[in-house]
Amino acid sequence: MTEDMLRTVLDTIGVSTDPEGWLRLPEGQLLTLYTAHDGVSLNIAKVESLRIAHGVIRARSNKGESFFVAREDLFAVSLDGGTKVSAGRKAGFLG
C-alpha cells in the first residue's frame, strides 16, 4: 500500500492528530492492519493510534502494545466496530 493510499483511508475514517503527533481514530473505533513480508503475514488488531515516519508505521493497540512494520508491507486496513459489546446471546449458551 502506498503512503497516499494509506492517507486516503485514514482521511476517510476521520483520524485526527493529537499534540504528541499520533494519528488517533474517532472514539469507539479501532483498526486492524494486515501486513505480509516474504510469505509471512501479521494481522495487528485493535489499533487505536498510529504514527508514520520514514516508511515505518508504529501502531499502538488499545492494550498499550506497540507494533512497528514497514509501510510497504501493509496491504489492507479494516475498520472495526470498536469496543462496544452488543446485547444478545453468546455462542454456546442457551436461554
Backbone bond lengths (Angstrom), bond angles and torsions (degrees), N, CA, C in turn:
res aa  C-N    CA-C-N  psi(-1)  N-CA   C-N-CA  omega(-1)  CA-C   N-CA-C  phi
1 M - - - 1.451 - - 1.533 107.39 -
2 T 1.315 115.62 131.49 1.461 118.64 178.33 1.526 110.06 -76.75
3 E 1.318 115.86 164.44 1.460 119.35 179.27 1.530 110.51 -65.58
4 D 1.338 116.85 -35.37 1.470 119.80 176.88 1.520 111.54 -62.80
5 M 1.330 117.06 -41.15 1.462 120.91 178.37 1.523 110.28 -63.43
6 L 1.332 117.06 -44.89 1.459 121.06 179.71 1.526 110.72 -63.09
7 R 1.323 117.14 -43.00 1.471 120.28 178.62 1.529 111.22 -62.48
8 T 1.323 117.28 -37.98 1.467 120.94 177.74 1.523 110.52 -63.33
9 V 1.335 117.41 -43.58 1.467 121.67 177.70 1.522 109.83 -61.44
10 L 1.318 117.40 -47.36 1.465 121.00 -177.86 1.528 111.61 -65.44
11 D 1.336 116.96 -38.11 1.470 120.08 176.89 1.523 111.10 -65.35
12 T 1.335 116.98 -38.58 1.463 121.76 179.10 1.523 110.77 -63.59
13 I 1.330 115.86 -39.55 1.467 121.09 -179.92 1.528 110.79 -69.58
14 G 1.323 116.59 -31.79 1.460 120.57 179.67 1.514 113.75 96.07
15 V 1.338 117.16 36.97 1.459 119.83 178.28 1.519 110.14 -67.82
16 S 1.320 115.60 154.57 1.461 121.76 175.53 1.522 108.14 -128.07
17 T 1.315 115.92 157.66 1.463 121.01 179.55 1.516 109.35 -100.04
18 D 1.337 116.22 126.97 1.462 119.90 179.41 1.537 109.43 -86.33
19 P 1.334 118.44 173.16 1.467 121.10 -178.05 1.537 114.43 -60.32
20 E 1.320 117.69 -23.52 1.469 120.97 179.62 1.528 112.36 -87.28
21 G 1.340 118.12 -2.31 1.453 122.12 178.26 1.515 115.52 93.20
22 W 1.321 117.98 4.48 1.466 121.63 177.46 1.521 109.44 -78.66
23 L 1.325 116.44 140.98 1.457 122.34 171.67 1.524 106.69 -86.36
24 R 1.316 116.66 114.56 1.463 121.55 -175.52 1.522 111.11 -107.81
25 L 1.333 114.76 139.20 1.458 120.85 177.07 1.519 109.78 -78.52
26 P 1.342 116.47 158.38 1.465 119.48 174.14 1.532 110.30 -58.66
27 E 1.298 115.71 151.26 1.467 122.42 -178.51 1.525 111.40 -52.14
28 G 1.334 116.31 131.57 1.452 121.67 176.12 1.513 115.03 85.81
29 Q 1.341 118.26 0.09 1.455 120.41 178.77 1.519 110.42 -114.22
30 L 1.325 115.24 145.13 1.461 122.46 179.40 1.521 109.57 -133.45
31 L 1.320 116.61 155.87 1.461 122.60 178.72 1.512 111.26 -111.04
32 T 1.319 115.54 155.39 1.460 122.02 164.67 1.516 106.24 -119.87
33 L 1.324 116.52 128.39 1.461 122.45 177.53 1.518 108.25 -101.78
34 Y 1.314 116.69 134.67 1.464 122.68 179.45 1.525 108.00 -111.90
35 T 1.318 116.09 116.95 1.459 121.35 -178.12 1.526 109.73 -126.24
36 A 1.327 115.12 158.62 1.467 120.66 175.96 1.527 108.34 -156.50
37 H 1.327 114.73 145.93 1.465 121.28 177.11 1.517 108.74 -149.49
38 D 1.322 116.68 125.36 1.469 122.84 179.66 1.526 112.61 51.03
39 G 1.322 116.77 41.81 1.459 121.38 175.50 1.516 115.46 83.44
40 V 1.326 117.76 1.32 1.464 121.56 179.09 1.525 107.86 -110.29
41 S 1.338 116.14 125.81 1.464 119.59 -177.77 1.527 111.32 -103.83
42 L 1.316 114.33 155.14 1.460 122.16 176.39 1.516 107.25 -142.09
43 N 1.328 116.08 122.39 1.462 121.85 174.73 1.516 107.71 -103.06
44 I 1.313 116.25 127.32 1.464 121.62 -179.64 1.520 107.06 -110.94
45 A 1.319 115.99 107.47 1.467 121.65 -173.56 1.525 111.55 -99.26
46 K 1.320 114.26 161.02 1.464 124.06 174.09 1.528 112.78 57.66
47 V 1.340 115.46 44.14 1.458 121.77 178.20 1.520 108.48 -81.57
48 E 1.339 116.46 128.35 1.457 120.64 179.49 1.522 112.91 -107.85
49 S 1.346 117.88 -20.00 1.455 120.11 178.99 1.525 110.26 -153.84
50 L 1.340 114.98 155.67 1.453 121.83 -176.48 1.521 110.37 -136.40
51 R 1.332 114.54 155.99 1.462 122.40 166.77 1.519 106.36 -134.46
52 I 1.314 116.32 137.00 1.461 121.11 179.67 1.517 107.89 -125.42
53 A 1.331 116.73 120.38 1.465 121.05 179.59 1.520 109.71 -153.97
54 H 1.326 115.87 133.63 1.464 122.74 174.25 1.524 112.69 54.35
55 G 1.343 116.97 37.51 1.459 120.96 177.42 1.513 114.99 79.61
56 V 1.332 117.22 8.06 1.470 121.86 179.77 1.525 108.84 -116.19
57 I 1.324 115.25 132.23 1.458 121.12 174.63 1.518 107.78 -102.06
58 R 1.316 116.24 124.20 1.468 121.16 172.38 1.517 106.10 -104.50
59 A 1.324 115.27 117.88 1.465 121.11 -178.50 1.526 108.57 -110.80
60 R 1.317 116.29 133.17 1.472 121.16 178.63 1.520 108.20 -115.24
61 S 1.339 115.61 126.39 1.468 120.56 -178.60 1.522 110.33 -83.44
62 N 1.324 115.01 170.30 1.464 119.35 178.23 1.521 112.27 -71.65
63 K 1.340 117.72 -7.41 1.466 121.91 175.45 1.523 111.59 -98.14
64 G 1.335 117.15 4.27 1.454 121.36 179.05 1.525 114.46 88.30
65 E 1.325 118.25 3.45 1.462 121.41 178.42 1.525 109.10 -74.24
66 S 1.333 117.15 146.54 1.455 122.38 176.29 1.521 109.49 -117.11
67 F 1.333 115.51 138.27 1.458 122.52 177.79 1.521 107.32 -127.72
68 F 1.332 116.17 139.89 1.458 122.31 178.19 1.521 107.84 -120.97
69 V 1.331 117.02 121.16 1.465 121.14 179.91 1.526 109.21 -136.25
70 A 1.327 115.31 152.26 1.454 120.40 175.53 1.526 109.48 -72.42
71 R 1.314 116.68 135.49 1.455 121.04 -178.11 1.523 111.84 -59.10
72 E 1.329 118.16 -35.67 1.466 119.69 -178.98 1.525 112.83 -70.62
73 D 1.340 118.47 -13.72 1.464 121.65 176.99 1.529 112.43 -86.21
74 L 1.317 116.87 -10.90 1.465 121.42 178.55 1.526 108.98 -78.53
75 F 1.350 116.89 128.89 1.458 118.85 179.18 1.524 113.64 -124.29
76 A 1.321 119.06 -11.16 1.462 120.49 178.46 1.525 110.31 -160.66
77 V 1.336 115.03 156.99 1.460 122.83 177.52 1.515 107.00 -137.86
78 S 1.328 116.80 136.60 1.468 119.04 173.51 1.517 109.14 -124.14
79 L 1.310 115.29 145.79 1.452 121.99 178.33 1.516 108.20 -96.67
80 D 1.325 115.76 120.03 1.456 121.39 -179.66 1.522 109.11 -89.83
81 G 1.331 114.98 158.83 1.451 120.25 -178.56 1.506 114.17 -64.98
82 G 1.299 117.31 -22.60 1.451 120.08 179.63 1.504 112.16 111.87
83 T 1.312 114.68 -154.98 1.456 120.69 -172.68 1.521 113.51 -98.89
84 K 1.328 117.31 -1.16 1.457 119.57 -179.06 1.523 110.04 -70.73
85 V 1.330 116.18 135.69 1.463 121.51 177.96 1.520 107.89 -99.93
86 S 1.315 116.15 125.63 1.455 118.99 -179.10 1.529 109.96 -81.32
87 A 1.316 114.99 147.23 1.459 119.80 178.67 1.516 108.74 -73.99
88 G 1.302 116.08 151.09 1.453 120.36 178.41 1.505 110.43 144.29
89 R 1.300 115.07 -175.98 1.463 120.53 -179.56 1.509 111.25 -81.10
90 K 1.309 115.00 147.46 1.458 120.68 173.91 1.508 108.46 -93.16
91 A 1.316 115.66 149.01 1.464 120.98 -178.05 1.509 110.66 -57.77
92 G 1.325 115.85 136.45 1.447 120.75 175.65 1.517 115.53 91.45
93 F 1.318 117.23 -4.58 1.457 120.06 -178.79 1.519 109.89 -117.98
94 L 1.295 116.55 134.72 1.448 121.96 178.97 1.518 109.78 -101.47
95 G 1.311 114.74 152.61 1.453 119.87 173.72 1.417 115.67 100.79
